[in-house]
Amino acid sequence: MQQRKLGTLEVSAIGLGCMNVCHAYGPPIEEAQAIRLFQEALDAGVTHFDTAALYGFGTSETLLGKALAHRRSEFTLASKCGMTGVMQADGKKVRVIDGRPETIKATIDVALQNLQTDVIDLYYLHRWDKQVPIEDSVGALADLVRMGKVRSIGLSEVSAGTLRKAHAVHPIAAVQTEYSLWTRNPEIAVLDTCRELGVSLVAFSPVARGFLSQTPPDPATFDAKDIRSNMPRFSADNYPANLDLYMAFRMLCDEAGCTPAQFALAWLLQRDASILPIPGTTKRAHLMENIQAADVRLDPELVAAAEELINTQTVSGNRYPAQARSEVDTEEFPE
């Protein structure tokens, strides 16, 4: 697979987001299946694996450690802190955004144990905790670099202004944010700022949470724990109009000679050399399909047609519900 820069590191152009195996889209898959998927990804040329303390409240990190710790020198490992699970009085864990330096430094030690490694190549602040100055959280991450527990640091879902403040404290290697044909928010300011500062942009949900796939999801079948159930774009008010866009998009994919997911990933790769998509999956067939997108070359006329068809003016619904929107720091298009 072609290689791209991730900060000072070099990784496969297509990475693997490791959330899906245990978090956000329904029940977790079997441990053996997850381990096998991670190993197959590395065997197929994926060298960029992205996980987080949040995913399964440590389960994703643990599975990745079990799968690949014995091959640690063969891949780049990214994880995240600042959004974790905290045990409540009733014995249940709830998601908490906490960017305090002491929390960040405690989280890294758990992550290293889960991942069975002594260093994480790229460690992100998963969310900016707006109760804590970004300079303080980034300062704590910089301390982890000096301690040798982390090689480089990143930010997730931040605005251009926050990126600049953070970069002034310590060099930021990467910004991770949602980016796809149907989520174009990075184009407001973050993508240009990344180019200016020499920061890589890691695109999560590059296949639009499964919408730009061979078989778009049916919201009526969503599991109770599927986060898409509360996302406006999948609501009964908006999804039918979005499916109309999809049908026209499928025709462009047929003309390009690739699957919808491959078109979506190739579109990102052709946007800018600094962009690294990290699609997630639980299935080997989808993994291999995604990897093959690195070899797809889209005709400029098809790219222009896709961008005219699917964009911030044509997609119905916001990407997040109101509560989730309040938690991120990204620039948003007006509703």
SEZA-702208 format. One record per residue (C-alpha): residue in one letter; x, y, z. Coordinates in steps of 0.5 Angstrom, whole numbers, padded with zeros to 4 digits, always signed. Example, Ala and Ser with C-alpha at 12.3 -4.5 7.8 and 13.67 -1.06 7.14 Angstrom:
BEGIN
+------+-------+-------+-------+
: resn :     x :     y :     z :
+------+-------+-------+-------+
:    A : +0025 : -0009 : +0016 :
:    S : +0027 : -0002 : +0014 :
+------+-------+-------+-------+
***
This chain:
BEGIN
+------+-------+-------+-------+
: resn :     x :     y :     z :
+------+-------+-------+-------+
:    M : +0000 : +0000 : +0000 :
:    Q : +0002 : +0007 : -0001 :
:    Q : +0005 : +0011 : +0005 :
:    R : +0004 : +0017 : +0008 :
:    K : +0007 : +0022 : +0013 :
:    L : +0003 : +0022 : +0020 :
:    G : +0007 : +0027 : +0024 :
:    T : +0014 : +0025 : +0023 :
:    L : +0012 : +0018 : +0022 :
:    E : +0010 : +0014 : +0016 :
:    V : +0004 : +0010 : +0015 :
:    S : +0000 : +0006 : +0011 :
:    A : -0005 : +0011 : +0007 :
:    I : -0011 : +0007 : +0009 :
:    G : -0011 : +0006 : +0017 :
:    L : -0016 : +0002 : +0021 :
:    G : -0020 : +0005 : +0026 :
:    C : -0021 : +0000 : +0032 :
:    M : -0027 : +0003 : +0035 :
:    N : -0033 : -0002 : +0032 :
:    V : -0030 : -0008 : +0035 :
:    C : -0033 : -0006 : +0042 :
:    H : -0036 : +0000 : +0042 :
:    A : -0042 : +0005 : +0039 :
:    Y : -0045 : +0001 : +0033 :
:    G : -0048 : -0005 : +0037 :
:    P : -0046 : -0011 : +0041 :
:    P : -0038 : -0012 : +0041 :
:    I : -0036 : -0018 : +0037 :
:    E : -0033 : -0024 : +0039 :
:    E : -0026 : -0023 : +0042 :
:    A : -0023 : -0028 : +0037 :
:    Q : -0026 : -0025 : +0031 :
:    A : -0023 : -0018 : +0033 :
:    I : -0016 : -0021 : +0034 :
:    R : -0016 : -0024 : +0028 :
:    L : -0019 : -0018 : +0024 :
:    F : -0013 : -0014 : +0027 :
:    Q : -0008 : -0019 : +0025 :
:    E : -0011 : -0020 : +0018 :
:    A : -0010 : -0012 : +0017 :
:    L : -0003 : -0012 : +0019 :
:    D : -0002 : -0018 : +0015 :
:    A : -0005 : -0014 : +0009 :
:    G : -0001 : -0008 : +0010 :
:    V : -0004 : -0003 : +0015 :
:    T : +0001 : +0000 : +0019 :
:    H : -0004 : +0005 : +0023 :
:    F : -0008 : +0003 : +0028 :
:    D : -0012 : +0008 : +0032 :
:    T : -0016 : +0006 : +0039 :
:    A : -0018 : +0010 : +0045 :
:    A : -0019 : +0009 : +0052 :
:    L : -0026 : +0010 : +0051 :
:    Y : -0028 : +0005 : +0046 :
:    G : -0031 : -0001 : +0050 :
:    F : -0028 : +0003 : +0056 :
:    G : -0021 : +0000 : +0055 :
:    T : -0023 : -0006 : +0051 :
:    S : -0021 : -0004 : +0044 :
:    E : -0014 : -0003 : +0047 :
:    T : -0014 : -0009 : +0051 :
:    L : -0016 : -0013 : +0044 :
:    L : -0011 : -0009 : +0040 :
:    G : -0005 : -0011 : +0045 :
:    K : -0007 : -0018 : +0045 :
:    A : -0007 : -0019 : +0038 :
:    L : -0001 : -0015 : +0036 :
:    A : +0004 : -0014 : +0042 :
:    H : +0008 : -0019 : +0039 :
:    R : +0009 : -0015 : +0033 :
:    R : +0010 : -0008 : +0036 :
:    S : +0015 : -0006 : +0031 :
:    E : +0011 : -0007 : +0025 :
:    F : +0006 : -0002 : +0026 :
:    T : +0004 : +0005 : +0029 :
:    L : +0000 : +0005 : +0035 :
:    A : -0005 : +0011 : +0036 :
:    S : -0009 : +0012 : +0042 :
:    K : -0013 : +0017 : +0046 :
:    C : -0014 : +0020 : +0053 :
:    G : -0019 : +0026 : +0056 :
:    M : -0025 : +0022 : +0055 :
:    T : -0026 : +0015 : +0059 :
:    G : -0031 : +0011 : +0063 :
:    V : -0032 : +0013 : +0070 :
:    M : -0035 : +0008 : +0075 :
:    Q : -0042 : +0010 : +0078 :
:    A : -0045 : +0008 : +0085 :
:    D : -0049 : +0003 : +0081 :
:    G : -0044 : +0000 : +0078 :
:    K : -0044 : +0002 : +0071 :
:    K : -0039 : +0006 : +0068 :
:    V : -0041 : +0013 : +0064 :
:    R : -0037 : +0017 : +0059 :
:    V : -0034 : +0023 : +0062 :
:    I : -0030 : +0028 : +0059 :
:    D : -0024 : +0030 : +0063 :
:    G : -0017 : +0033 : +0061 :
:    R : -0014 : +0035 : +0067 :
:    P : -0007 : +0033 : +0067 :
:    E : -0007 : +0028 : +0073 :
:    T : -0013 : +0025 : +0069 :
:    I : -0009 : +0024 : +0063 :
:    K : -0002 : +0022 : +0067 :
:    A : -0007 : +0016 : +0070 :
:    T : -0010 : +0014 : +0063 :
:    I : -0003 : +0013 : +0060 :
:    D : -0001 : +0008 : +0065 :
:    V : -0007 : +0004 : +0064 :
:    A : -0007 : +0005 : +0056 :
:    L : +0000 : +0002 : +0056 :
:    Q : -0002 : -0004 : +0060 :
:    N : -0008 : -0005 : +0056 :
:    L : -0004 : -0005 : +0050 :
:    Q : +0002 : -0009 : +0052 :
:    T : +0007 : -0004 : +0050 :
:    D : +0012 : +0001 : +0053 :
:    V : +0011 : +0007 : +0049 :
:    I : +0005 : +0010 : +0044 :
:    D : +0007 : +0013 : +0038 :
:    L : +0001 : +0018 : +0037 :
:    Y : -0003 : +0020 : +0043 :
:    Y : -0009 : +0024 : +0042 :
:    L : -0013 : +0029 : +0047 :
:    H : -0020 : +0025 : +0045 :
:    R : -0024 : +0032 : +0047 :
:    W : -0022 : +0038 : +0049 :
:    D : -0025 : +0039 : +0056 :
:    K : -0027 : +0046 : +0056 :
:    Q : -0027 : +0047 : +0064 :
:    V : -0019 : +0046 : +0063 :
:    P : -0015 : +0051 : +0059 :
:    I : -0012 : +0047 : +0053 :
:    E : -0005 : +0049 : +0054 :
:    D : -0006 : +0045 : +0061 :
:    S : -0008 : +0039 : +0058 :
:    V : -0003 : +0039 : +0052 :
:    G : +0003 : +0041 : +0057 :
:    A : +0001 : +0034 : +0061 :
:    L : +0001 : +0031 : +0054 :
:    A : +0008 : +0034 : +0053 :
:    D : +0010 : +0031 : +0060 :
:    L : +0009 : +0024 : +0057 :
:    V : +0013 : +0025 : +0051 :
:    R : +0019 : +0028 : +0056 :
:    M : +0018 : +0021 : +0060 :
:    G : +0018 : +0017 : +0054 :
:    K : +0011 : +0014 : +0054 :
:    V : +0009 : +0018 : +0048 :
:    R : +0013 : +0019 : +0042 :
:    S : +0008 : +0025 : +0039 :
:    I : +0001 : +0028 : +0041 :
:    G : -0005 : +0030 : +0037 :
:    L : -0012 : +0033 : +0038 :
:    S : -0019 : +0030 : +0036 :
:    E : -0025 : +0035 : +0034 :
:    V : -0022 : +0042 : +0035 :
:    S : -0022 : +0048 : +0032 :
:    A : -0017 : +0052 : +0028 :
:    G : -0016 : +0057 : +0034 :
:    T : -0015 : +0051 : +0039 :
:    L : -0010 : +0048 : +0035 :
:    R : -0006 : +0054 : +0034 :
:    K : -0006 : +0055 : +0042 :
:    A : -0004 : +0048 : +0043 :
:    H : +0001 : +0048 : +0037 :
:    A : +0005 : +0054 : +0041 :
:    V : +0005 : +0049 : +0047 :
:    H : +0008 : +0043 : +0044 :
:    P : +0008 : +0041 : +0036 :
:    I : +0002 : +0037 : +0034 :
:    A : +0003 : +0031 : +0030 :
:    A : -0004 : +0030 : +0028 :
:    V : -0011 : +0033 : +0028 :
:    Q : -0017 : +0027 : +0028 :
:    T : -0024 : +0029 : +0026 :
:    E : -0030 : +0027 : +0022 :
:    Y : -0029 : +0028 : +0015 :
:    S : -0032 : +0025 : +0009 :
:    L : -0036 : +0027 : +0003 :
:    W : -0042 : +0028 : +0007 :
:    T : -0038 : +0032 : +0013 :
:    R : -0034 : +0037 : +0010 :
:    N : -0033 : +0041 : +0017 :
:    P : -0025 : +0041 : +0016 :
:    E : -0026 : +0045 : +0010 :
:    I : -0028 : +0051 : +0014 :
:    A : -0021 : +0052 : +0017 :
:    V : -0018 : +0046 : +0020 :
:    L : -0015 : +0043 : +0014 :
:    D : -0012 : +0050 : +0012 :
:    T : -0009 : +0050 : +0019 :
:    C : -0006 : +0043 : +0019 :
:    R : -0003 : +0045 : +0012 :
:    E : +0000 : +0051 : +0015 :
:    L : +0003 : +0048 : +0021 :
:    G : +0005 : +0041 : +0018 :
:    V : +0000 : +0037 : +0022 :
:    S : -0003 : +0031 : +0019 :
:    L : -0011 : +0030 : +0019 :
:    V : -0013 : +0024 : +0021 :
:    A : -0021 : +0023 : +0018 :
:    F : -0025 : +0018 : +0022 :
:    S : -0032 : +0016 : +0020 :
:    P : -0029 : +0017 : +0012 :
:    V : -0035 : +0012 : +0010 :
:    A : -0040 : +0017 : +0013 :
:    R : -0042 : +0012 : +0019 :
:    G : -0043 : +0006 : +0014 :
:    F : -0048 : +0011 : +0009 :
:    L : -0043 : +0011 : +0003 :
:    S : -0042 : +0003 : +0003 :
:    Q : -0045 : -0002 : -0001 :
:    T : -0051 : -0003 : +0003 :
:    P : -0053 : +0004 : +0007 :
:    P : -0055 : +0002 : +0014 :
:    D : -0063 : +0001 : +0015 :
:    P : -0064 : +0006 : +0022 :
:    A : -0070 : +0001 : +0023 :
:    T : -0065 : -0004 : +0025 :
:    F : -0060 : +0000 : +0029 :
:    D : -0059 : -0004 : +0036 :
:    A : -0061 : +0000 : +0042 :
:    K : -0053 : +0002 : +0043 :
:    D : -0052 : +0004 : +0036 :
:    I : -0050 : +0012 : +0037 :
:    R : -0053 : +0013 : +0030 :
:    S : -0060 : +0012 : +0033 :
:    N : -0059 : +0019 : +0036 :
:    M : -0056 : +0022 : +0030 :
:    P : -0060 : +0027 : +0026 :
:    R : -0058 : +0025 : +0019 :
:    F : -0061 : +0018 : +0020 :
:    S : -0068 : +0020 : +0023 :
:    A : -0074 : +0019 : +0020 :
:    D : -0074 : +0026 : +0018 :
:    N : -0068 : +0027 : +0014 :
:    Y : -0066 : +0020 : +0012 :
:    P : -0070 : +0019 : +0006 :
:    A : -0067 : +0025 : +0003 :
:    N : -0060 : +0023 : +0004 :
:    L : -0062 : +0016 : +0001 :
:    D : -0064 : +0020 : -0005 :
:    L : -0057 : +0023 : -0006 :
:    Y : -0054 : +0016 : -0005 :
:    M : -0058 : +0013 : -0011 :
:    A : -0055 : +0018 : -0015 :
:    F : -0048 : +0017 : -0012 :
:    R : -0048 : +0009 : -0013 :
:    M : -0048 : +0011 : -0021 :
:    L : -0042 : +0015 : -0020 :
:    C : -0039 : +0009 : -0017 :
:    D : -0041 : +0005 : -0022 :
:    E : -0038 : +0009 : -0027 :
:    A : -0031 : +0010 : -0023 :
:    G : -0031 : +0002 : -0023 :
:    C : -0031 : +0002 : -0015 :
:    T : -0035 : +0001 : -0009 :
:    P : -0038 : +0007 : -0006 :
:    A : -0033 : +0006 : +0000 :
:    Q : -0027 : +0006 : -0004 :
:    F : -0030 : +0012 : -0008 :
:    A : -0031 : +0015 : -0001 :
:    L : -0024 : +0013 : +0001 :
:    A : -0020 : +0015 : -0005 :
:    W : -0024 : +0022 : -0005 :
:    L : -0021 : +0023 : +0001 :
:    L : -0014 : +0021 : -0001 :
:    Q : -0014 : +0025 : -0007 :
:    R : -0016 : +0031 : -0003 :
:    D : -0009 : +0032 : +0000 :
:    A : -0003 : +0029 : +0002 :
:    S : -0004 : +0030 : +0009 :
:    I : -0010 : +0026 : +0010 :
:    L : -0010 : +0019 : +0013 :
:    P : -0017 : +0016 : +0013 :
:    I : -0018 : +0011 : +0018 :
:    P : -0025 : +0007 : +0017 :
:    G : -0027 : +0002 : +0022 :
:    T : -0030 : -0005 : +0021 :
:    T : -0032 : -0012 : +0024 :
:    K : -0031 : -0016 : +0017 :
:    R : -0025 : -0018 : +0013 :
:    A : -0029 : -0017 : +0007 :
:    H : -0030 : -0010 : +0008 :
:    L : -0023 : -0009 : +0011 :
:    M : -0020 : -0012 : +0004 :
:    E : -0025 : -0007 : +0000 :
:    N : -0022 : -0001 : +0004 :
:    I : -0015 : -0003 : +0003 :
:    Q : -0016 : -0003 : -0004 :
:    A : -0019 : +0004 : -0004 :
:    A : -0011 : +0006 : -0004 :
:    D : -0010 : +0004 : -0011 :
:    V : -0017 : +0007 : -0014 :
:    R : -0016 : +0014 : -0018 :
:    L : -0022 : +0018 : -0019 :
:    D : -0023 : +0022 : -0025 :
:    P : -0023 : +0029 : -0024 :
:    E : -0030 : +0030 : -0027 :
:    L : -0033 : +0024 : -0023 :
:    V : -0030 : +0028 : -0016 :
:    A : -0033 : +0034 : -0018 :
:    A : -0040 : +0031 : -0019 :
:    A : -0039 : +0027 : -0013 :
:    E : -0038 : +0034 : -0009 :
:    E : -0044 : +0037 : -0013 :
:    L : -0048 : +0032 : -0011 :
:    I : -0046 : +0031 : -0003 :
:    N : -0044 : +0037 : +0001 :
:    T : -0046 : +0041 : +0006 :
:    Q : -0052 : +0044 : +0003 :
:    T : -0055 : +0038 : +0000 :
:    V : -0054 : +0033 : +0006 :
:    S : -0060 : +0033 : +0011 :
:    G : -0059 : +0034 : +0018 :
:    N : -0053 : +0035 : +0022 :
:    R : -0048 : +0030 : +0024 :
:    Y : -0049 : +0030 : +0031 :
:    P : -0055 : +0032 : +0036 :
:    A : -0055 : +0038 : +0040 :
:    Q : -0051 : +0035 : +0046 :
:    A : -0046 : +0032 : +0042 :
:    R : -0045 : +0038 : +0038 :
:    S : -0044 : +0042 : +0045 :
:    E : -0038 : +0038 : +0047 :
:    V : -0034 : +0039 : +0041 :
:    D : -0030 : +0045 : +0039 :
:    T : -0030 : +0044 : +0031 :
:    E : -0033 : +0050 : +0027 :
:    E : -0039 : +0048 : +0024 :
:    F : -0043 : +0050 : +0018 :
:    P : -0049 : +0054 : +0020 :
:    E : -0056 : +0050 : +0020 :
+------+-------+-------+-------+
***
